[in-house]
């Protein structure tokens, strides 16, 4: 009679194992969700940093082009080392 009951209803440890499996599954799903949110936030931060970098590079190129077009009579000088300088543009007319 006891064997028939055990065959029909299973062992007492089976329900304990099912409960443990359910708890482990719930914990795995929760950890997976937290990690997914963390990595999604990381991707967003990287995307924002990349867009800021591209915007600053664009502004730098735009400023470089605007500076190259501007002629306000200022000459350019380069240091060759020590007290040696070479100046450009001092003998050209301002209007060019």
N, CA, C and O atoms as CSV, one atom per row, in Angstrom:
chain,resi,resn,atom,element,x,y,z
A,1,UNK,N,N,0.812,-1.186,0.000
A,1,UNK,CA,C,0.000,0.000,0.000
A,1,UNK,C,C,0.869,1.270,0.000
A,1,UNK,O,O,0.544,2.242,-0.681
A,2,UNK,N,N,1.926,1.260,0.731
A,2,UNK,CA,C,2.813,2.424,0.776
A,2,UNK,C,C,3.516,2.592,-0.562
A,2,UNK,O,O,3.711,3.715,-1.026
A,3,UNK,N,N,3.896,1.490,-1.178
A,3,UNK,CA,C,4.565,1.566,-2.479
A,3,UNK,C,C,3.638,2.122,-3.554
A,3,UNK,O,O,4.069,2.897,-4.407
A,4,UNK,N,N,2.403,1.741,-3.516
A,4,UNK,CA,C,1.446,2.264,-4.485
A,4,UNK,C,C,1.265,3.779,-4.298
A,4,UNK,O,O,1.193,4.521,-5.277
A,5,UNK,N,N,1.194,4.228,-3.061
A,5,UNK,CA,C,1.048,5.657,-2.771
A,5,UNK,C,C,2.287,6.423,-3.277
A,5,UNK,O,O,2.160,7.499,-3.862
A,6,UNK,N,N,3.470,5.863,-3.047
A,6,UNK,CA,C,4.703,6.517,-3.484
A,6,UNK,C,C,4.776,6.573,-5.002
A,6,UNK,O,O,5.253,7.564,-5.557
A,7,UNK,N,N,4.314,5.531,-5.686
A,7,UNK,CA,C,4.326,5.539,-7.148
A,7,UNK,C,C,3.362,6.576,-7.708
A,7,UNK,O,O,3.670,7.243,-8.696
A,8,UNK,N,N,2.219,6.713,-7.093
A,8,UNK,CA,C,1.211,7.664,-7.595
A,8,UNK,C,C,1.605,9.107,-7.290
A,8,UNK,O,O,1.469,9.977,-8.150
A,9,UNK,N,N,2.075,9.365,-6.112
A,9,UNK,CA,C,2.296,10.746,-5.669
A,9,UNK,C,C,3.761,11.165,-5.691
A,9,UNK,O,O,4.034,12.351,-5.506
A,10,UNK,N,N,4.690,10.295,-5.900
A,10,UNK,CA,C,6.106,10.634,-5.939
A,10,UNK,C,C,6.677,10.767,-4.547
A,10,UNK,O,O,5.955,10.653,-3.557
A,11,UNK,N,N,7.965,11.007,-4.470
A,11,UNK,CA,C,8.611,11.102,-3.160
A,11,UNK,C,C,8.402,12.491,-2.573
A,11,UNK,O,O,7.999,13.421,-3.270
A,12,UNK,N,N,8.680,12.614,-1.293
A,12,UNK,CA,C,8.535,13.898,-0.606
A,12,UNK,C,C,9.619,14.868,-1.055
A,12,UNK,O,O,9.411,16.080,-1.005
A,13,UNK,N,N,10.757,14.370,-1.487
A,13,UNK,CA,C,11.841,15.244,-1.930
A,13,UNK,C,C,11.571,15.881,-3.292
A,13,UNK,O,O,12.168,16.896,-3.651
A,14,UNK,N,N,10.655,15.258,-4.045
A,14,UNK,CA,C,10.341,15.808,-5.364
A,14,UNK,C,C,9.745,17.211,-5.237
A,14,UNK,O,O,10.117,18.105,-5.998
A,15,UNK,N,N,8.846,17.416,-4.309
A,15,UNK,CA,C,8.239,18.737,-4.140
A,15,UNK,C,C,9.270,19.736,-3.634
A,15,UNK,O,O,9.237,20.910,-4.004
A,16,UNK,N,N,10.182,19.273,-2.792
A,16,UNK,CA,C,11.251,20.139,-2.314
A,16,UNK,C,C,12.181,20.525,-3.470
A,16,UNK,O,O,12.623,21.670,-3.561
A,17,UNK,N,N,12.471,19.569,-4.343
A,17,UNK,CA,C,13.312,19.840,-5.509
A,17,UNK,C,C,12.610,20.800,-6.462
A,17,UNK,O,O,13.253,21.681,-7.032
A,18,UNK,N,N,11.313,20.644,-6.642
A,18,UNK,CA,C,10.556,21.562,-7.507
A,18,UNK,C,C,10.590,22.980,-6.938
A,18,UNK,O,O,10.751,23.948,-7.681
A,19,UNK,N,N,10.437,23.100,-5.617
A,19,UNK,CA,C,10.479,24.407,-4.970
A,19,UNK,C,C,11.865,25.039,-5.130
A,19,UNK,O,O,11.977,26.231,-5.417
A,20,UNK,N,N,12.918,24.240,-4.945
A,20,UNK,CA,C,14.279,24.746,-5.129
A,20,UNK,C,C,14.536,25.159,-6.563
A,20,UNK,O,O,15.183,26.177,-6.808
A,21,UNK,N,N,14.035,24.382,-7.516
A,21,UNK,CA,C,14.188,24.730,-8.928
A,21,UNK,C,C,13.472,26.021,-9.277
A,21,UNK,O,O,13.984,26.842,-10.039
A,22,UNK,N,N,12.283,26.195,-8.715
A,22,UNK,CA,C,11.528,27.422,-8.973
A,22,UNK,C,C,12.255,28.639,-8.400
A,22,UNK,O,O,12.306,29.692,-9.035
A,23,UNK,N,N,12.813,28.490,-7.204
A,23,UNK,CA,C,13.559,29.599,-6.598
A,23,UNK,C,C,14.823,29.910,-7.402
A,23,UNK,O,O,15.153,31.080,-7.598
A,24,UNK,N,N,15.530,28.884,-7.866
A,24,UNK,CA,C,16.735,29.109,-8.664
A,24,UNK,C,C,16.396,29.777,-9.995
A,24,UNK,O,O,17.125,30.654,-10.459
A,25,UNK,N,N,15.295,29.362,-10.603
A,25,UNK,CA,C,14.874,29.971,-11.858
A,25,UNK,C,C,14.515,31.439,-11.662
A,25,UNK,O,O,14.877,32.287,-12.477
A,26,UNK,N,N,13.805,31.732,-10.584
A,26,UNK,CA,C,13.432,33.117,-10.284
A,26,UNK,C,C,14.670,33.972,-10.045
A,26,UNK,O,O,14.750,35.103,-10.525
A,27,UNK,N,N,15.635,33.432,-9.303
A,27,UNK,CA,C,16.866,34.178,-9.046
A,27,UNK,C,C,17.637,34.415,-10.345
A,27,UNK,O,O,18.168,35.506,-10.553
A,28,UNK,N,N,17.707,33.411,-11.217
A,28,UNK,CA,C,18.417,33.560,-12.489
A,28,UNK,C,C,17.754,34.603,-13.381
A,28,UNK,O,O,18.439,35.388,-14.036
A,29,UNK,N,N,16.433,34.612,-13.408
A,29,UNK,CA,C,15.714,35.600,-14.216
A,29,UNK,C,C,15.948,37.009,-13.668
A,29,UNK,O,O,16.144,37.946,-14.441
A,30,UNK,N,N,15.930,37.165,-12.350
A,30,UNK,CA,C,16.153,38.483,-11.745
A,30,UNK,C,C,17.571,38.981,-12.036
A,30,UNK,O,O,17.754,40.144,-12.396
A,31,UNK,N,N,18.561,38.123,-11.885
A,31,UNK,CA,C,19.943,38.516,-12.156
A,31,UNK,C,C,20.116,38.841,-13.637
A,31,UNK,O,O,20.803,39.802,-13.983
A,32,UNK,N,N,19.508,38.057,-14.502
A,32,UNK,CA,C,19.572,38.333,-15.935
A,32,UNK,C,C,18.952,39.672,-16.286
A,32,UNK,O,O,19.482,40.399,-17.127
A,33,UNK,N,N,17.840,40.007,-15.657
A,33,UNK,CA,C,17.187,41.290,-15.926
A,33,UNK,C,C,18.060,42.449,-15.465
A,33,UNK,O,O,18.179,43.456,-16.164
A,34,UNK,N,N,18.670,42.311,-14.294
A,34,UNK,CA,C,19.541,43.379,-13.784
A,34,UNK,C,C,20.749,43.556,-14.702
A,34,UNK,O,O,21.128,44.684,-15.015
A,35,UNK,N,N,21.352,42.452,-15.135
A,35,UNK,CA,C,22.496,42.549,-16.039
A,35,UNK,C,C,22.100,43.147,-17.390
A,35,UNK,O,O,22.868,43.914,-17.970
A,36,UNK,N,N,20.930,42.812,-17.890
A,36,UNK,CA,C,20.473,43.377,-19.161
A,36,UNK,C,C,20.306,44.888,-19.054
A,36,UNK,O,O,20.700,45.621,-19.962
A,37,UNK,N,N,19.728,45.358,-17.961
A,37,UNK,CA,C,19.563,46.804,-17.761
A,37,UNK,C,C,20.926,47.481,-17.638
A,37,UNK,O,O,21.140,48.557,-18.196
A,38,UNK,N,N,21.841,46.854,-16.910
A,38,UNK,CA,C,23.178,47.420,-16.731
A,38,UNK,C,C,23.900,47.550,-18.066
A,38,UNK,O,O,24.470,48.601,-18.356
A,39,UNK,N,N,23.886,46.505,-18.877
A,39,UNK,CA,C,24.585,46.563,-20.158
A,39,UNK,C,C,23.884,47.494,-21.145
A,39,UNK,O,O,24.545,48.122,-21.972
A,40,UNK,N,N,22.575,47.593,-21.072
A,40,UNK,CA,C,21.871,48.546,-21.937
A,40,UNK,C,C,22.261,49.982,-21.561
A,40,UNK,O,O,22.464,50.821,-22.439
A,41,UNK,N,N,22.363,50.260,-20.268
A,41,UNK,CA,C,22.787,51.590,-19.834
A,41,UNK,C,C,24.222,51.867,-20.271
A,41,UNK,O,O,24.554,52.997,-20.630
A,42,UNK,N,N,25.068,50.851,-20.244
A,42,UNK,CA,C,26.446,51.017,-20.695
A,42,UNK,C,C,26.491,51.376,-22.176
A,42,UNK,O,O,27.260,52.250,-22.577
A,43,UNK,N,N,25.687,50.722,-22.980
A,43,UNK,CA,C,25.643,51.018,-24.414
A,43,UNK,C,C,25.138,52.441,-24.647
A,43,UNK,O,O,25.636,53.135,-25.534
A,44,UNK,N,N,24.177,52.870,-23.878
A,44,UNK,CA,C,23.651,54.236,-24.016
A,44,UNK,C,C,24.728,55.250,-23.666
A,44,UNK,O,O,24.887,56.247,-24.372
A,45,UNK,N,N,25.471,55.016,-22.590
A,45,UNK,CA,C,26.542,55.940,-22.198
A,45,UNK,C,C,27.614,56.006,-23.283
A,45,UNK,O,O,28.101,57.091,-23.601
A,46,UNK,N,N,27.986,54.867,-23.851
A,46,UNK,CA,C,28.985,54.856,-24.923
A,46,UNK,C,C,28.468,55.616,-26.142
A,46,UNK,O,O,29.226,56.347,-26.778
A,47,UNK,N,N,27.205,55.456,-26.469
A,47,UNK,CA,C,26.627,56.169,-27.611
A,47,UNK,C,C,26.617,57.680,-27.375
A,47,UNK,O,O,26.909,58.453,-28.287
A,48,UNK,N,N,26.284,58.096,-26.167
A,48,UNK,CA,C,26.275,59.535,-25.849
A,48,UNK,C,C,27.686,60.099,-25.934
A,48,UNK,O,O,27.890,61.183,-26.482
A,49,UNK,N,N,28.663,59.367,-25.393
A,49,UNK,CA,C,30.050,59.842,-25.446
A,49,UNK,C,C,30.550,59.925,-26.887
A,49,UNK,O,O,31.271,60.859,-27.236
A,50,UNK,N,N,30.181,58.973,-27.716
A,50,UNK,CA,C,30.595,58.993,-29.122
A,50,UNK,C,C,29.963,60.169,-29.860
A,50,UNK,O,O,30.622,60.818,-30.672
A,51,UNK,N,N,28.699,60.445,-29.586
A,51,UNK,CA,C,28.048,61.570,-30.262
A,51,UNK,C,C,28.644,62.899,-29.814
A,51,UNK,O,O,28.782,63.814,-30.625
A,52,UNK,N,N,28.999,63.020,-28.538
A,52,UNK,CA,C,29.651,64.247,-28.064
A,52,UNK,C,C,31.017,64.395,-28.723
A,52,UNK,O,O,31.401,65.497,-29.114
A,53,UNK,N,N,31.748,63.298,-28.847
A,53,UNK,CA,C,33.053,63.342,-29.498
A,53,UNK,C,C,32.925,63.772,-30.956
A,53,UNK,O,O,33.711,64.592,-31.430
A,54,UNK,N,N,31.948,63.228,-31.667
A,54,UNK,CA,C,31.750,63.622,-33.061
A,54,UNK,C,C,31.332,65.086,-33.181
A,54,UNK,O,O,31.764,65.784,-34.098
A,55,UNK,N,N,30.498,65.545,-32.260
A,55,UNK,CA,C,30.079,66.948,-32.289
A,55,UNK,C,C,31.269,67.882,-32.051
A,55,UNK,O,O,31.409,68.901,-32.727
A,56,UNK,N,N,32.118,67.530,-31.091
A,56,UNK,CA,C,33.293,68.369,-30.832
A,56,UNK,C,C,34.272,68.343,-32.003
A,56,UNK,O,O,34.875,69.366,-32.327
A,57,UNK,N,N,34.434,67.193,-32.634
A,57,UNK,CA,C,35.306,67.116,-33.804
A,57,UNK,C,C,34.756,67.972,-34.942
A,57,UNK,O,O,35.512,68.650,-35.638
A,58,UNK,N,N,33.445,67.939,-35.126
A,58,UNK,CA,C,32.825,68.778,-36.152
A,58,UNK,C,C,33.002,70.256,-35.880
A,58,UNK,O,O,33.279,71.038,-36.790
A,59,UNK,N,N,32.838,70.638,-34.614
A,59,UNK,CA,C,33.043,72.049,-34.257
A,59,UNK,C,C,34.493,72.457,-34.460
A,59,UNK,O,O,34.762,73.571,-34.908
A,60,UNK,N,N,35.428,71.575,-34.138
A,60,UNK,CA,C,36.843,71.894,-34.320
A,60,UNK,C,C,37.178,72.077,-35.796
A,60,UNK,O,O,37.907,73.000,-36.158
A,61,UNK,N,N,36.651,71.203,-36.649
A,61,UNK,CA,C,36.903,71.348,-38.082
A,61,UNK,C,C,36.263,72.628,-38.630
A,61,UNK,O,O,36.840,73.307,-39.479
A,62,UNK,N,N,35.089,72.939,-38.143
A,62,UNK,CA,C,34.412,74.154,-38.594
A,62,UNK,C,C,35.185,75.402,-38.166
A,62,UNK,O,O,35.315,76.356,-38.933
A,63,UNK,N,N,35.693,75.384,-36.937
A,63,UNK,CA,C,36.474,76.521,-36.451
A,63,UNK,C,C,37.786,76.647,-37.213
A,63,UNK,O,O,38.254,77.756,-37.471
A,64,UNK,N,N,38.379,75.516,-37.574
A,64,UNK,CA,C,39.631,75.543,-38.325
A,64,UNK,C,C,39.412,76.152,-39.713
A,64,UNK,O,O,40.223,76.947,-40.189
A,65,UNK,N,N,38.302,75.764,-40.356
A,65,UNK,CA,C,37.999,76.326,-41.672
A,65,UNK,C,C,37.695,77.820,-41.585
A,65,UNK,O,O,38.115,78.591,-42.448
A,66,UNK,N,N,36.966,78.230,-40.547
A,66,UNK,CA,C,36.624,79.643,-40.387
A,66,UNK,C,C,37.881,80.457,-40.112
A,66,UNK,O,O,38.000,81.588,-40.583
A,67,UNK,N,N,38.798,79.908,-39.371
A,67,UNK,CA,C,40.033,80.616,-39.060
A,67,UNK,C,C,40.906,80.741,-40.304
A,67,UNK,O,O,41.576,81.756,-40.495
A,68,UNK,N,N,40.898,79.712,-41.147
A,68,UNK,CA,C,41.705,79.743,-42.357
A,68,UNK,C,C,41.174,80.792,-43.338
A,68,UNK,O,O,41.962,81.395,-44.066
A,69,UNK,N,N,39.882,81.019,-43.373
A,69,UNK,CA,C,39.291,81.999,-44.286
A,69,UNK,C,C,39.486,83.425,-43.792
A,69,UNK,O,O,39.535,84.359,-44.593
A,70,UNK,N,N,39.595,83.598,-42.489
A,70,UNK,CA,C,39.669,84.937,-41.908
A,70,UNK,C,C,41.068,85.523,-42.113
A,70,UNK,O,O,42.067,84.841,-41.885
A,71,UNK,N,N,41.138,86.776,-42.539
A,71,UNK,CA,C,42.418,87.464,-42.681
A,71,UNK,C,C,42.281,88.799,-41.985
A,71,UNK,O,O,41.696,89.735,-42.531
A,72,UNK,N,N,42.815,88.890,-40.787
A,72,UNK,CA,C,42.677,90.124,-40.013
A,72,UNK,C,C,44.001,90.855,-39.861
A,72,UNK,O,O,44.139,91.703,-38.979
A,73,UNK,N,N,44.976,90.541,-40.708
A,73,UNK,CA,C,46.243,91.247,-40.667
A,73,UNK,C,C,47.223,90.715,-39.640
A,73,UNK,O,O,48.304,91.283,-39.476
A,74,UNK,N,N,46.883,89.657,-38.954
A,74,UNK,CA,C,47.792,89.089,-37.960
A,74,UNK,C,C,48.756,88.171,-38.689
A,74,UNK,O,O,48.344,87.339,-39.497
A,75,UNK,N,N,50.040,88.326,-38.402
A,75,UNK,CA,C,51.027,87.467,-39.041
A,75,UNK,C,C,51.198,86.197,-38.213
A,75,UNK,O,O,50.859,86.147,-37.031
A,76,UNK,N,N,51.735,85.176,-38.874
A,76,UNK,CA,C,51.960,83.904,-38.199
A,76,UNK,C,C,53.452,83.742,-37.977
A,76,UNK,O,O,54.242,84.015,-38.882
A,77,UNK,N,N,53.855,83.303,-36.790
A,77,UNK,CA,C,55.265,83.083,-36.487
A,77,UNK,C,C,55.431,81.696,-35.892
A,77,UNK,O,O,54.592,81.225,-35.124
A,78,UNK,N,N,56.535,81.049,-36.263
A,78,UNK,CA,C,56.834,79.712,-35.739
A,78,UNK,C,C,58.201,79.734,-35.078
A,78,UNK,O,O,59.144,80.349,-35.575
A,79,UNK,N,N,58.285,79.047,-33.941
A,79,UNK,CA,C,59.535,78.947,-33.213
A,79,UNK,C,C,60.341,77.789,-33.788
A,79,UNK,O,O,59.857,76.658,-33.835
A,80,UNK,N,N,61.554,78.063,-34.220
A,80,UNK,CA,C,62.418,77.037,-34.781
A,80,UNK,C,C,63.327,76.426,-33.720
A,80,UNK,O,O,64.084,75.502,-34.017
A,81,UNK,N,N,63.268,76.911,-32.528
A,81,UNK,CA,C,64.099,76.409,-31.445
A,81,UNK,C,C,64.899,77.550,-30.826
A,81,UNK,O,O,65.466,78.384,-31.531
A,82,UNK,N,N,64.932,77.570,-29.520
A,82,UNK,CA,C,65.670,78.631,-28.821
A,82,UNK,C,C,65.046,79.985,-29.077
A,82,UNK,O,O,63.853,80.190,-28.852
A,83,UNK,N,N,65.893,80.932,-29.565
A,83,UNK,CA,C,65.407,82.287,-29.842
A,83,UNK,C,C,65.172,82.515,-31.326
A,83,UNK,O,O,65.068,83.666,-31.750
A,84,UNK,N,N,65.086,81.475,-32.120
A,84,UNK,CA,C,64.921,81.598,-33.564
A,84,UNK,C,C,63.453,81.469,-33.944
A,84,UNK,O,O,62.809,80.456,-33.672
A,85,UNK,N,N,62.941,82.517,-34.579
A,85,UNK,CA,C,61.555,82.559,-35.019
A,85,UNK,C,C,61.515,82.867,-36.508
A,85,UNK,O,O,62.388,83.562,-37.028
A,86,UNK,N,N,60.503,82.350,-37.190
A,86,UNK,CA,C,60.265,82.677,-38.598
A,86,UNK,C,C,58.841,83.202,-38.693
A,86,UNK,O,O,57.903,82.555,-38.228
A,87,UNK,N,N,58.682,84.376,-39.298
A,87,UNK,CA,C,57.364,85.001,-39.422
A,87,UNK,C,C,56.895,84.903,-40.867
A,87,UNK,O,O,57.691,85.050,-41.795
A,88,UNK,N,N,55.611,84.656,-41.055
A,88,UNK,CA,C,55.011,84.537,-42.384
A,88,UNK,C,C,53.936,85.601,-42.524
A,88,UNK,O,O,53.219,85.893,-41.568
A,89,UNK,N,N,53.826,86.164,-43.680
A,89,UNK,CA,C,52.739,87.078,-43.965
A,89,UNK,C,C,53.038,88.529,-43.655
A,89,UNK,O,O,52.166,89.371,-43.869
A,90,UNK,N,N,54.208,88.869,-43.169
A,90,UNK,CA,C,54.494,90.247,-42.803
A,90,UNK,C,C,54.772,91.131,-44.025
A,90,UNK,O,O,54.638,92.353,-43.947
A,91,UNK,N,N,55.157,90.523,-45.150
A,91,UNK,CA,C,55.467,91.313,-46.339
A,91,UNK,C,C,54.366,91.274,-47.384
A,91,UNK,O,O,54.554,91.774,-48.493
A,92,UNK,N,N,53.225,90.692,-47.054
A,92,UNK,CA,C,52.117,90.625,-48.003
A,92,UNK,C,C,51.094,91.711,-47.670
A,92,UNK,O,O,50.945,92.086,-46.507
A,93,UNK,N,N,50.392,92.215,-48.683
A,93,UNK,CA,C,49.363,93.205,-48.396
A,93,UNK,C,C,48.205,92.598,-47.609
A,93,UNK,O,O,47.934,91.404,-47.730
A,94,UNK,N,N,47.523,93.408,-46.805
A,94,UNK,CA,C,46.468,92.933,-45.928
A,94,UNK,C,C,45.248,92.412,-46.697
A,94,UNK,O,O,44.576,91.494,-46.226
A,95,UNK,N,N,44.951,92.980,-47.868
A,95,UNK,CA,C,43.778,92.598,-48.617
A,95,UNK,C,C,43.922,91.309,-49.407
A,95,UNK,O,O,42.927,90.620,-49.631
A,96,UNK,N,N,45.098,90.969,-49.826
A,96,UNK,CA,C,45.404,89.804,-50.674
A,96,UNK,C,C,44.374,89.613,-51.723
A,96,UNK,O,O,44.474,88.682,-52.523
